[in-house]
Amino acid sequence: MFVERSGLCKTSVNIETRYFMTTQPEGTTRITFVLIAGRESDMSTFNGTIDEYVRMIGPRLRNIIQAKTKPRKRDLDHVCEKCGERRELESIHDVGRERVEIIREFMAKHADANGEVTINLEFAEEQLVRENIASIVGFWCHECHAKVDPKVGRYGKSMPMPGTCRNA
C-alpha cells in the first residue's frame, strides 16, 4: 500500500481530520479519514482582505478594548484629564494611531501579494488589543478631543454627566 497524498482538514468546532489517500494493489484508490480531537488552543483562522477584517472583526475589538479601559475611566470618575470637566470620556490615541489604522497596519504585515490575509484569530486579537491599548495616551471629553483631532468633530458632542449641568 502506497500513500499518495495526505492532508489535514480543520472544522469550525476544533476537530482535525487527517486523511490518507492510498492506491490499493488492485489499482483502486482508498481514502481513510482519522479524527483527531481538537486542542484547547486551536482557534479559527480568518481568511479575507484587510477591509473585510476591519468590517467583520473591528467591532469586536472595539468592544474588548472598551471593556479593558473601563476601569481606568471609572477611576477618573469621568473627569476629563485635559479640562477637568465631568463628562463622558473618549480614548485619546497617538496622532495617526487610531484603532482602524492600527488594525490595517497589523493586517498589512500578514497579507500576501494579493492583499489576502490568513491569520489565527486568537493571535490577531491578542496583538491588536495590546497595540490599541498601548496607543491610548489619555481620556478626554469630546470637546477637548475634537480640538486636537479634526476627525472627531463629526461624531457628535459629548453630554455632561447627570447632575453636573452648569445651568441647573
Contacts in CASP RR format, 6 or more apart in sequence:
PFRMAT RR
TARGET T0000
AUTHOR 0000-0000-0000
METHOD contacts of the structure
MODEL  1
MFVERSGLCKTSVNIETRYFMTTQPEGTTRITFVLIAGRESDMSTFNGTI
DEYVRMIGPRLRNIIQAKTKPRKRDLDHVCEKCGERRELESIHDVGRERV
EIIREFMAKHADANGEVTINLEFAEEQLVRENIASIVGFWCHECHAKVDP
KVGRYGKSMPMPGTCRNA
1 22 0 8 1.000
1 23 0 8 1.000
1 24 0 8 1.000
1 25 0 8 1.000
2 22 0 8 1.000
2 23 0 8 1.000
3 20 0 8 1.000
3 21 0 8 1.000
3 22 0 8 1.000
4 21 0 8 1.000
4 22 0 8 1.000
4 23 0 8 1.000
4 29 0 8 1.000
5 20 0 8 1.000
5 21 0 8 1.000
6 18 0 8 1.000
6 19 0 8 1.000
6 20 0 8 1.000
6 21 0 8 1.000
7 18 0 8 1.000
7 19 0 8 1.000
7 20 0 8 1.000
8 16 0 8 1.000
8 17 0 8 1.000
8 18 0 8 1.000
8 19 0 8 1.000
9 16 0 8 1.000
9 17 0 8 1.000
9 18 0 8 1.000
9 19 0 8 1.000
10 16 0 8 1.000
10 17 0 8 1.000
10 42 0 8 1.000
11 17 0 8 1.000
12 44 0 8 1.000
14 38 0 8 1.000
14 39 0 8 1.000
14 42 0 8 1.000
14 43 0 8 1.000
15 35 0 8 1.000
15 36 0 8 1.000
15 37 0 8 1.000
15 38 0 8 1.000
16 35 0 8 1.000
16 36 0 8 1.000
16 37 0 8 1.000
16 38 0 8 1.000
16 42 0 8 1.000
17 33 0 8 1.000
17 34 0 8 1.000
17 35 0 8 1.000
17 36 0 8 1.000
18 33 0 8 1.000
18 34 0 8 1.000
18 36 0 8 1.000
19 31 0 8 1.000
19 32 0 8 1.000
19 33 0 8 1.000
19 34 0 8 1.000
20 31 0 8 1.000
20 32 0 8 1.000
20 34 0 8 1.000
21 29 0 8 1.000
21 30 0 8 1.000
21 31 0 8 1.000
22 29 0 8 1.000
22 30 0 8 1.000
22 31 0 8 1.000
22 32 0 8 1.000
23 29 0 8 1.000
23 30 0 8 1.000
24 30 0 8 1.000
41 122 0 8 1.000
43 120 0 8 1.000
43 121 0 8 1.000
43 122 0 8 1.000
44 120 0 8 1.000
44 121 0 8 1.000
45 118 0 8 1.000
45 119 0 8 1.000
45 120 0 8 1.000
45 121 0 8 1.000
46 53 0 8 1.000
46 56 0 8 1.000
46 57 0 8 1.000
46 117 0 8 1.000
46 118 0 8 1.000
46 119 0 8 1.000
46 121 0 8 1.000
46 124 0 8 1.000
47 116 0 8 1.000
47 117 0 8 1.000
47 118 0 8 1.000
48 116 0 8 1.000
48 117 0 8 1.000
48 118 0 8 1.000
49 115 0 8 1.000
49 116 0 8 1.000
49 117 0 8 1.000
50 103 0 8 1.000
50 104 0 8 1.000
50 107 0 8 1.000
50 108 0 8 1.000
50 111 0 8 1.000
50 115 0 8 1.000
50 117 0 8 1.000
53 103 0 8 1.000
53 107 0 8 1.000
53 117 0 8 1.000
53 124 0 8 1.000
54 100 0 8 1.000
54 103 0 8 1.000
54 104 0 8 1.000
54 107 0 8 1.000
57 103 0 8 1.000
57 121 0 8 1.000
57 124 0 8 1.000
57 125 0 8 1.000
58 99 0 8 1.000
58 100 0 8 1.000
58 103 0 8 1.000
60 125 0 8 1.000
61 99 0 8 1.000
61 103 0 8 1.000
61 125 0 8 1.000
61 128 0 8 1.000
61 129 0 8 1.000
61 132 0 8 1.000
62 99 0 8 1.000
64 125 0 8 1.000
64 129 0 8 1.000
65 91 0 8 1.000
65 99 0 8 1.000
65 129 0 8 1.000
65 132 0 8 1.000
65 133 0 8 1.000
68 129 0 8 1.000
68 133 0 8 1.000
69 91 0 8 1.000
69 133 0 8 1.000
69 136 0 8 1.000
69 139 0 8 1.000
72 139 0 8 1.000
73 89 0 8 1.000
73 139 0 8 1.000
76 89 0 8 1.000
76 139 0 8 1.000
77 86 0 8 1.000
78 86 0 8 1.000
78 87 0 8 1.000
78 88 0 8 1.000
78 89 0 8 1.000
78 161 0 8 1.000
79 85 0 8 1.000
79 86 0 8 1.000
80 86 0 8 1.000
80 87 0 8 1.000
80 89 0 8 1.000
80 139 0 8 1.000
80 140 0 8 1.000
80 141 0 8 1.000
80 144 0 8 1.000
81 138 0 8 1.000
81 139 0 8 1.000
81 140 0 8 1.000
82 140 0 8 1.000
82 141 0 8 1.000
82 144 0 8 1.000
83 140 0 8 1.000
83 141 0 8 1.000
83 143 0 8 1.000
83 144 0 8 1.000
85 141 0 8 1.000
85 160 0 8 1.000
85 164 0 8 1.000
86 160 0 8 1.000
86 161 0 8 1.000
86 164 0 8 1.000
87 141 0 8 1.000
87 142 0 8 1.000
87 143 0 8 1.000
87 158 0 8 1.000
87 159 0 8 1.000
87 160 0 8 1.000
87 161 0 8 1.000
87 164 0 8 1.000
88 141 0 8 1.000
88 142 0 8 1.000
88 158 0 8 1.000
88 159 0 8 1.000
88 161 0 8 1.000
89 139 0 8 1.000
89 140 0 8 1.000
89 141 0 8 1.000
89 158 0 8 1.000
90 139 0 8 1.000
90 140 0 8 1.000
90 141 0 8 1.000
90 142 0 8 1.000
90 145 0 8 1.000
90 152 0 8 1.000
90 158 0 8 1.000
91 136 0 8 1.000
91 138 0 8 1.000
91 139 0 8 1.000
92 136 0 8 1.000
92 137 0 8 1.000
92 138 0 8 1.000
92 139 0 8 1.000
92 140 0 8 1.000
92 145 0 8 1.000
92 148 0 8 1.000
92 149 0 8 1.000
93 99 0 8 1.000
93 132 0 8 1.000
93 135 0 8 1.000
93 136 0 8 1.000
93 137 0 8 1.000
94 135 0 8 1.000
94 137 0 8 1.000
95 148 0 8 1.000
95 149 0 8 1.000
97 135 0 8 1.000
98 151 0 8 1.000
99 132 0 8 1.000
102 128 0 8 1.000
102 131 0 8 1.000
102 132 0 8 1.000
102 135 0 8 1.000
103 128 0 8 1.000
106 124 0 8 1.000
106 127 0 8 1.000
106 128 0 8 1.000
106 131 0 8 1.000
107 117 0 8 1.000
107 119 0 8 1.000
107 124 0 8 1.000
110 117 0 8 1.000
110 118 0 8 1.000
110 119 0 8 1.000
110 124 0 8 1.000
111 117 0 8 1.000
112 118 0 8 1.000
141 158 0 8 1.000
142 152 0 8 1.000
142 153 0 8 1.000
142 155 0 8 1.000
142 156 0 8 1.000
142 157 0 8 1.000
142 158 0 8 1.000
143 157 0 8 1.000
143 158 0 8 1.000
145 152 0 8 1.000
146 152 0 8 1.000
146 153 0 8 1.000
160 166 0 8 1.000
END
